[in-house]
């Protein structure tokens, strides 16, 4: 196979890998009734005028399946962390005892589980769309190689390889989504 096509395939594969990683990280943010530090990813605290990730200003532990304990490295940050969690609207009220902040994750109702499964499906669809867009871009770039002396047969072969990659990565997205759905629906 032509080196230029091989280069496009490698680019497409790395882009699809990043898309899968992003999809996976978005799926971990959807809570499944169990406490996890990942639920707090994306929460930023005002730390001396700069928006800083919560994990950068405090230690986050999960002593049991229903509790998250946040211990700031500076006591002065307790109220800022509490406010940031409330603003993030993750559906959990922080409990500040003056030393640590506790988040008690409530058990999920059947209705809430179904809503979360919808969110999982939406996120998986976003992942599939991203992978398909990468396929489209790769095929466009491969088509442009005609002007650089690449034969039609090599272009068809390259497009076939891009499709194989796309199929493999869409299966990965589906597997991640299926596992998360199962996790959410498990009581």
Secondary structure, DSSP 8 states (H G I E B T S, - for coil): --HHHHHHHHHHHHHHHHHHHHHHHHHHHS--SS--GGGGTT-EEEETTEEEEHHHHEEEEEEETTEEEEEESSGGGHHHHHHHHHHHT-S--EEE-SS-EEEE-----HHHHHHHHHHHHHHHHHHHHHHHHHHHHHHHHHHHGGGGT--HHHHHHHHHHHHHHHHHHHHHHHHHHHHHHHHHH--
